[in-house]
Amino acid sequence: MKIAICQINSIIGDFEYNISLIKDATDQAKKSGCVLAVFPEMCITGYPAKDLLEKPDFIKENIKQLNRLSSKIIGISILCGYIDRSPKKTGNPLINRVALIKDGKVGARGSKRLLSGYDVCDEARYFEPFKERLIFELDGKKCGVTICKDTWSESDIADSNIDILINMSASPYSLGKPALRLNILKKLSKKYKIPAIFCNQVGGNDDLLFDGSSMVVDANGRLICLGRQFESDLLYWDTEKEYKEISDPWPPEEESVLSGLIMGTRDFLEATL
């Protein structure tokens, strides 16, 4: 089974642009023989959307765009992040969700369970944690999907009996963060004997930098696929192929920081001018 990990650079609130990125990457994945394309968390709206989430029309438009996108997805499945309304009468009104789109329709859905409550993202201000797992079968493989921090909850993984772990993220950059993510995935993969996919957002959005660094770790905890830092990228992973381990994957800190500053400045100017 061939899977595309689509490391895209969404712009907050630019629905038309974000949908075009998703559609273009999906088309490339389909042409390359992939059966599944994975996108970052909240890729339709861009992350972090902050107080735009308090505007009803913003939420309505993101759902409209999800349905519009789904009608164009034929011959391949995709995992797409978006925002939905909470069915609960209490708590925050929104849910950070992922949809599995297949055969022109929005199918199974999952939700983010562990929210970031610190000032960098402050998700607990807008979202309600929602215990809804997305587990699906594709080409005989049982896939379990987590959103960003949810991967830290090992009980979900242990109880799911999955063949592949897929994590969709919008994880901001800081020094040492890529290595930290890799260590988490290595630990989980070795413990549960399953490969893990990490698909991260890239780009400068608002006051945050997203480095990308999407990756695949095999069931032995070896890093076998790695996306570029601070650039859009499209990775392909075939579950039936053997891969060599990627050693010494991270550039020097000075080089990483400089690349991040250049990307952030460029993206701020391009998104606002």
Summary of the structure (lengths in Angstrom):
residues: 273
radius of gyration: 17.3
end to end distance: 42.0
largest distance: 50.6
contacts: 915
relative contact order: 0.15
helix: 32%
strand: 30%
